[in-house]
């Protein structure tokens, strides 16, 4: 069975390490915050200028001056810091953020990512995504393995305009966990009940099947 | 308004000198921390053919979005403009030009502009459409783009509290682009929730020193929220 959005988020969360500063993108990446493993502490960075993002506020805590990069009302966690946009991107571009998790339309076997422009659709903008992929120490990209027509999003070469070049090294999809290196996708884990053959069929780029493909743990 | 007393009492005074064709840098992120009254004044003045530099362009009917209603903006420099039907319409009809700029590059363009740095190199955008027409240089084995900085004829900024010298502090994440914008205007106008006596703000806690500020006006703010999310309404 393909993973649900929540299960993808859970698997991503297993990549978190104690003491990480993490930036989560919109969509599935946002859900990762719900599954931080017990016993580890991470600090969430929101690029509008908040390090230490807390949960959504209660009705009475809602404050127009306290939002996240998705423009949602949030709270500040204990130990949070608030700063201006240049400072926020100094920590992103200066390589101080340990991990960024973001969605994409396409990734390719050379680690390129396309996440902000679709042909024949009005472009809304890249927001902070180009800065994040250029600057974070580690990047995990989450997306469904194929679109609803069954066409692969893991390509030999991205067809859409890029967000960043050669920057993605880990991809977690609804079917698999894949590492990108040496110009190929390396299959490390498959979702429970998903066959290696299905993953092969739905990966358009070069796929290397590792000797021991593990089954993802997403309970 | 005289000497170090930068307080003005009318919006006409606050935005005096703004002319057609000028560049206006605006602070704010979405609808958070935007100079609501100064935007309304630009609408009232009817200034046209403006280049507006801001992370976003408000929403239909609020924030910078109101300047689209009478087609006052001819060019928008922003990182994300997705929340606005009128924007989309004018972009498609060719009445509005947009220069999409990565958010960190945009913040740095303002910061650099205000700091007298004409351009800077950054890895952001290398190999993407943002790089088109820009100088790329390899420094220590990595490619970087040369990005020119931005200076505005006007900067419009929203802060929480200021004194008459223009020293100010921002509240929570309403800070965002405001401190950058404040430094990058030939004329910087600050709209605040509260004007306090000089000395009330702790000198070491001031976010933007008054040297960057030309005019201060006390505003009334609606503070509209784009997305109210609460614990009750979970992710």
Contacts between the chains, C-beta under 8 A, distances in Angstrom:
chain1	res1	chain2	res2	distance
A	30	B	235	6.5
A	31	B	235	6.2
A	34	B	235	6.6
A	46	B	173	7.8
A	47	B	103	6.5
A	47	B	104	7.8
A	48	B	29	4.6
A	48	B	32	7.4
A	48	B	173	5.5
A	48	B	176	5.3
A	49	B	29	7.7
A	49	B	173	5.3
A	49	B	175	5.7
A	49	B	176	5.3
A	50	B	173	5.5
A	55	B	231	6.2
A	56	B	229	4.7
A	56	B	230	5.3
A	56	B	231	5.0
A	56	B	233	7.6
A	56	B	234	7.5
A	56	B	235	7.9
A	57	B	229	8.0
A	57	B	230	5.9
A	57	B	231	6.9
A	58	B	230	6.2
A	58	B	231	5.5
A	58	B	232	7.6
A	59	B	230	5.4
A	59	B	232	6.7
A	62	B	225	7.3
A	62	B	228	6.0
A	62	B	230	6.4
A	63	B	172	6.7
A	64	B	31	7.9
A	64	B	32	6.6
A	64	B	174	7.7
A	64	B	223	3.8
A	64	B	224	7.2
A	64	B	225	5.0
A	65	B	32	6.5
A	65	B	33	6.9
A	65	B	171	4.8
A	65	B	172	4.1
A	65	B	173	6.3
A	65	B	174	4.1
A	65	B	223	7.2
A	66	B	172	4.7
A	66	B	173	5.7
A	67	B	29	7.4
A	67	B	30	6.9
A	67	B	32	5.0
A	67	B	173	5.5
A	67	B	225	7.6
A	67	B	226	7.6
A	67	B	227	7.9
A	68	B	173	7.8
A	69	B	29	7.9
A	70	B	227	7.1
A	71	B	29	7.5
A	71	B	30	4.1
A	71	B	31	7.5
A	71	B	32	7.2
A	71	B	226	4.3
A	71	B	227	5.3
A	72	B	226	8.0
A	72	B	227	4.6
A	72	B	228	8.0
A	72	B	229	4.1
A	73	B	225	6.2
A	73	B	227	7.0
A	73	B	228	5.6
A	73	B	229	5.3
A	73	B	230	7.1
A	74	B	229	7.4
A	76	B	172	7.7
A	82	B	172	5.9
A	82	B	173	5.9
A	82	B	175	6.4
A	83	B	175	7.0
A	84	B	107	7.6
A	84	B	170	8.0
A	84	B	175	5.3
A	84	B	176	6.6
A	84	B	177	7.2
A	84	B	178	7.2
A	84	B	179	4.4
A	84	B	180	6.3
A	84	B	207	7.6
A	85	B	29	7.3
A	85	B	55	7.4
A	85	B	103	7.1
A	85	B	104	7.8
A	85	B	106	7.8
A	85	B	107	3.9
A	85	B	176	5.2
A	85	B	177	4.7
A	85	B	180	6.1
A	86	B	107	4.3
A	86	B	108	6.0
A	86	B	110	7.4
A	86	B	111	4.3
A	86	B	179	7.6
A	86	B	180	5.3
A	88	B	104	7.7
A	88	B	107	7.4
A	89	B	103	6.7
A	89	B	104	3.0
A	89	B	107	5.3
A	89	B	108	6.7
A	92	B	104	6.1
A	93	B	104	5.5
A	93	B	122	6.6
A	93	B	123	7.2
A	93	B	124	6.4
A	112	B	127	7.6
A	117	B	129	7.4
A	122	B	88	5.6
A	122	B	91	7.0
A	122	B	92	7.2
A	123	B	100	6.6
A	124	B	80	6.0
A	124	B	81	5.9
A	124	B	82	3.4
A	125	B	78	6.4
A	125	B	79	5.2
A	125	B	80	3.7
A	125	B	81	5.4
A	125	B	82	6.7
A	125	B	100	4.8
A	126	B	79	6.4
A	126	B	80	7.4
A	126	B	100	6.4
A	126	B	102	5.5
A	126	B	103	7.6
A	126	B	130	7.6
A	127	B	79	5.2
A	127	B	80	4.4
A	127	B	102	7.9
A	127	B	103	5.4
A	128	B	79	7.0
A	128	B	102	7.0
A	128	B	103	4.0
A	128	B	104	6.2
A	129	B	102	7.7
A	130	B	102	4.1
A	130	B	104	7.8
A	130	B	105	7.7
A	130	B	124	4.9
A	130	B	125	5.2
A	130	B	128	6.3
A	130	B	130	6.6
A	131	B	102	5.2
A	131	B	103	6.1
A	131	B	104	3.4
A	131	B	105	7.0
A	131	B	124	4.7
A	134	B	122	7.5
A	134	B	123	4.3
A	134	B	124	4.5
A	134	B	125	7.4
A	134	B	126	7.2
A	135	B	104	7.7
A	135	B	123	7.2
A	135	B	124	7.4
A	161	B	128	6.5
A	161	B	129	4.9
A	162	B	127	5.7
A	162	B	128	4.7
A	162	B	129	7.8
A	163	B	128	6.3
A	164	B	126	7.9
A	164	B	127	7.2
A	164	B	128	6.9
A	165	B	126	6.1
A	165	B	127	3.4
A	165	B	128	7.5
A	166	B	127	7.9
